[in-house]
């Protein structure tokens, strides 16, 4: 061995990447958010689910207004006309719920959740990024859907002389409220999917809570039954998406939405706590 080889310093060894780093770059919330956005927009089920939300809501609103416009225009009819211009959202909201559930459960079904958590170990950040993406996507589409439903349904009401304008009463509130409602409903589905980690089970429980139990609690007698009806997630949240309600005994739109948002936040907090504790 020569003297020069002994004195030559060894090549520098790169320091190992810290946990949470990707390719030497610090893993920020923005990077996690970008990853979740990429996942949701490249999955085919997202396109079909969002298309269902739009088509079902607008199509059913147009059909119900076409069928009911004549009767609503008759003298003495006391049906709330404003309740019909976003009527289809009653069924389109199922798609928003399902989308939120799929964002959580599809990764468990495919095993992708292990890859996600290996790349981004901070579980609360992962859940927050999923909630942010779901909220933003459904807020935009829900608002567009509410406006399209109004235009489609109001066309037939106008022909009977009972149409509404965007400046009437609570019309604009209902248009933007439709976006708010389906956005929070999507996060509700995300929380439910994170809790149950099974698509069919979470969809069944979600639809049961929103549609079945929300109507069945009407059968509970007395003031307790009345308050249960008001506080059920679908009943409390959907009022903000309606110009008028078929049930005048529900909470006021903004009050009901605040209750629904609080229920969703609580469910998401429970889901996040379990998500941080359970194995993938």
C-alpha positions as CSV (number, residue, x, y, z in Angstrom):
1,X,0.0,0.0,0.0
2,X,1.5,3.4,-1.0
3,X,1.7,6.4,1.2
4,X,-0.6,8.4,-1.2
5,X,-3.4,5.8,-0.9
6,X,-3.2,6.0,2.9
7,X,-3.4,9.8,3.0
8,X,-6.3,10.0,0.4
9,X,-9.5,10.8,2.3
10,X,-12.4,8.5,1.7
11,X,-15.3,9.7,-0.5
12,X,-17.9,11.5,1.5
13,X,-20.9,9.3,2.4
14,X,-24.2,11.1,2.0
15,X,-26.2,11.5,5.2
16,X,-29.4,9.3,5.3
17,X,-32.6,11.1,4.4
18,X,-34.6,12.0,7.5
19,X,-37.9,10.4,8.1
20,X,-40.6,12.3,6.2
21,X,-38.1,13.4,3.5
22,X,-38.7,12.4,-0.1
23,X,-35.6,12.5,-2.3
24,X,-33.9,14.8,0.2
25,X,-36.8,17.3,0.0
26,X,-38.8,18.0,3.2
27,X,-42.2,16.5,3.1
28,X,-44.5,19.5,3.6
29,X,-48.3,19.5,3.8
30,X,-48.4,21.0,0.3
31,X,-46.6,17.9,-1.0
32,X,-49.1,15.6,0.7
33,X,-51.9,17.7,-0.6
34,X,-50.6,17.5,-4.1
35,X,-50.3,13.7,-3.8
36,X,-53.9,13.4,-2.6
37,X,-55.1,15.6,-5.4
38,X,-53.2,13.5,-8.0
39,X,-54.8,10.3,-6.5
40,X,-58.4,11.6,-6.5
41,X,-58.3,13.1,-10.0
42,X,-56.6,10.1,-11.7
43,X,-59.1,7.5,-10.3
44,X,-61.9,6.6,-12.8
45,X,-64.5,6.2,-10.0
46,X,-64.1,9.9,-9.2
47,X,-65.2,11.0,-12.6
48,X,-68.2,8.7,-12.6
49,X,-69.2,9.7,-9.1
50,X,-69.0,13.4,-9.8
51,X,-70.9,13.0,-13.1
52,X,-73.6,11.2,-11.2
53,X,-73.9,14.0,-8.7
54,X,-74.4,16.5,-11.5
55,X,-76.6,14.5,-13.8
56,X,-78.9,13.1,-11.1
57,X,-79.4,16.4,-9.3
58,X,-80.0,18.5,-12.5
59,X,-82.0,15.8,-14.3
60,X,-84.4,15.0,-11.4
61,X,-84.9,18.6,-10.6
62,X,-85.9,19.3,-14.2
63,X,-88.3,16.2,-14.2
64,X,-90.0,17.1,-10.9
65,X,-90.5,20.7,-12.0
66,X,-91.8,19.6,-15.3
67,X,-94.3,17.3,-13.6
68,X,-95.3,19.6,-10.8
69,X,-95.3,23.0,-12.5
70,X,-98.9,22.8,-13.6
71,X,-100.2,21.9,-10.2
72,X,-98.0,24.5,-8.5
73,X,-99.4,27.2,-10.7
74,X,-103.0,26.5,-9.8
75,X,-104.7,29.0,-7.4
76,X,-104.9,27.9,-3.8
77,X,-101.9,25.5,-4.1
78,X,-99.8,26.1,-1.0
79,X,-96.8,23.9,-1.9
80,X,-93.5,25.8,-1.4
81,X,-92.3,26.5,-4.9
82,X,-88.8,27.2,-3.8
83,X,-88.4,23.6,-2.5
84,X,-88.6,22.2,-6.0
85,X,-85.7,24.1,-7.7
86,X,-83.0,22.1,-6.0
87,X,-85.1,19.0,-5.4
88,X,-82.8,16.6,-7.3
89,X,-79.9,17.3,-4.9
90,X,-81.8,15.2,-2.4
91,X,-80.7,12.2,-4.4
92,X,-77.5,13.6,-5.9
93,X,-76.1,14.1,-2.5
94,X,-75.6,10.3,-2.3
95,X,-72.8,10.7,-4.8
96,X,-71.0,13.2,-2.6
97,X,-71.3,10.9,0.4
98,X,-69.9,8.0,-1.7
99,X,-67.0,10.0,-3.0
100,X,-65.9,10.9,0.5
101,X,-66.2,7.3,1.6
102,X,-64.2,6.0,-1.5
103,X,-61.3,8.5,-0.8
104,X,-60.8,6.7,2.5
105,X,-61.8,3.1,1.8
106,X,-60.4,2.5,-1.7
107,X,-56.8,2.7,-0.3
108,X,-57.6,0.0,2.3
109,X,-59.2,-2.2,-0.4
110,X,-56.2,-2.0,-2.7
111,X,-53.5,-2.0,0.1
112,X,-52.3,1.4,-1.2
113,X,-52.7,2.8,2.3
114,X,-49.4,1.2,3.3
115,X,-47.6,3.0,0.5
116,X,-49.3,6.3,1.4
117,X,-48.2,6.0,5.1
118,X,-44.7,4.9,4.2
119,X,-44.3,8.0,2.1
120,X,-46.1,10.3,4.5
121,X,-46.0,8.9,8.1
122,X,-47.8,11.9,9.6
123,X,-51.3,10.5,9.6
124,X,-53.1,13.6,10.7
125,X,-51.6,15.5,7.8
126,X,-52.7,12.7,5.4
127,X,-56.3,12.9,6.7
128,X,-56.3,16.7,6.6
129,X,-55.1,16.6,3.0
130,X,-57.8,14.2,2.0
131,X,-60.4,16.3,3.7
132,X,-59.1,19.5,2.0
133,X,-59.2,17.9,-1.5
134,X,-62.7,16.5,-1.0
135,X,-64.0,19.8,0.3
136,X,-62.5,21.9,-2.5
137,X,-63.7,19.5,-5.3
138,X,-67.2,19.1,-4.0
139,X,-67.6,22.8,-3.1
140,X,-67.0,23.8,-6.7
141,X,-69.0,21.0,-8.3
142,X,-71.8,21.3,-5.7
143,X,-72.2,25.1,-6.4
144,X,-72.3,24.5,-10.2
145,X,-74.8,21.7,-9.7
146,X,-77.1,23.9,-7.6
147,X,-77.1,26.7,-10.2
148,X,-77.6,24.2,-13.1
149,X,-80.5,22.6,-11.2
150,X,-82.1,26.0,-10.5
151,X,-81.9,26.9,-14.2
152,X,-83.2,23.6,-15.4
153,X,-86.2,23.5,-12.9
154,X,-87.0,27.1,-13.0
155,X,-87.4,27.0,-16.8
156,X,-90.6,25.0,-16.3
157,X,-91.8,27.1,-13.4
158,X,-91.4,30.2,-15.5
159,X,-93.7,28.8,-18.1
160,X,-96.5,28.7,-15.5
161,X,-95.7,32.2,-14.3
162,X,-94.4,31.0,-10.9
163,X,-90.6,31.1,-11.6
164,X,-88.0,32.5,-9.3
165,X,-85.1,34.8,-9.9
166,X,-81.7,34.7,-8.4
167,X,-82.5,37.9,-6.5
168,X,-85.6,36.4,-4.8
169,X,-85.4,35.7,-1.1
170,X,-83.0,32.9,-0.3
171,X,-82.2,31.8,-3.8
172,X,-78.6,32.8,-3.9
173,X,-78.1,31.5,-0.4
174,X,-79.4,28.1,-1.5
175,X,-77.2,28.1,-4.6
176,X,-74.0,28.6,-2.6
177,X,-75.4,26.5,0.2
178,X,-75.7,23.6,-2.1
179,X,-72.0,23.6,-2.6
180,X,-71.3,24.0,1.1
181,X,-73.7,21.1,2.0
182,X,-72.3,18.6,-0.4
183,X,-68.7,19.6,0.5
184,X,-69.3,18.9,4.2
185,X,-71.2,15.8,3.3
186,X,-68.2,14.5,1.4
187,X,-66.0,15.1,4.5
188,X,-68.7,13.3,6.6
189,X,-68.3,10.3,4.2
190,X,-64.5,10.5,4.4
191,X,-64.7,10.4,8.2
192,X,-67.1,7.5,8.1
193,X,-65.0,5.6,5.6
194,X,-61.9,6.2,7.7
195,X,-63.7,4.8,10.7
196,X,-65.1,1.7,9.0
197,X,-62.4,1.1,6.4
198,X,-65.0,-0.9,4.3
199,X,-66.8,0.7,1.3
200,X,-70.1,-1.2,1.4
201,X,-70.5,-1.0,5.1
202,X,-69.7,2.7,5.2
203,X,-72.1,3.5,2.3
204,X,-74.9,1.5,4.0
205,X,-74.4,3.3,7.3
206,X,-74.1,6.7,5.7
207,X,-77.3,6.3,3.6
208,X,-79.1,4.9,6.6
209,X,-78.2,7.9,8.7
210,X,-79.0,10.5,6.1
211,X,-82.2,9.1,4.6
212,X,-83.7,6.3,6.8
213,X,-83.0,7.3,10.4
214,X,-83.4,11.0,9.6
215,X,-87.1,10.2,8.7
216,X,-87.7,7.5,11.2
217,X,-87.0,9.7,14.2
218,X,-90.1,11.6,13.3
219,X,-91.9,8.7,15.0
220,X,-90.4,9.5,18.4
221,X,-93.0,11.3,20.4
222,X,-92.7,14.6,22.1
223,X,-90.1,17.3,22.1
224,X,-87.3,14.8,22.2
225,X,-88.4,13.4,18.9
226,X,-88.7,16.9,17.4
227,X,-85.1,17.8,18.4
228,X,-83.8,14.4,17.2
229,X,-85.3,15.1,13.8
230,X,-83.8,18.6,13.7
231,X,-80.3,17.4,14.7
232,X,-80.0,14.4,12.3
233,X,-77.1,15.2,9.9
234,X,-79.1,15.2,6.7
235,X,-82.0,17.2,8.1
236,X,-79.7,19.8,9.8
237,X,-77.3,20.2,6.8
238,X,-79.6,20.1,3.8
239,X,-81.7,23.1,4.8
240,X,-79.0,25.5,3.6
241,X,-79.3,24.0,0.1
242,X,-83.0,24.6,-0.2
243,X,-84.7,27.9,-1.1
244,X,-87.7,26.7,0.9
245,X,-88.1,23.5,2.9
246,X,-90.9,21.0,2.8
247,X,-90.6,20.7,6.5
248,X,-90.9,24.1,8.2
249,X,-90.0,22.6,11.6
250,X,-86.4,22.0,10.8
251,X,-83.6,24.3,12.0
252,X,-82.9,27.6,10.3
253,X,-80.5,27.1,7.3
254,X,-77.4,28.6,8.8
255,X,-78.1,27.2,12.3
256,X,-78.6,23.7,10.8
257,X,-75.5,23.9,8.7
258,X,-73.4,24.9,11.8
259,X,-74.8,21.8,13.6
260,X,-74.0,19.6,10.7
261,X,-70.5,21.0,10.3
262,X,-70.0,20.4,14.1
263,X,-71.2,16.8,13.8
264,X,-68.9,16.3,10.8
265,X,-65.9,17.8,12.6
266,X,-66.5,15.6,15.7
267,X,-66.7,12.5,13.5
268,X,-63.6,13.5,11.6
269,X,-61.7,14.0,14.9
270,X,-62.7,10.5,16.1
271,X,-61.7,9.1,12.8
272,X,-58.4,10.9,12.9
273,X,-57.6,9.7,16.4
274,X,-58.3,6.1,15.4
275,X,-56.4,6.5,12.1
276,X,-53.3,7.6,14.1
277,X,-53.6,4.6,16.5
278,X,-54.6,1.7,14.3
279,X,-52.4,-0.4,12.0
280,X,-52.8,0.2,8.3
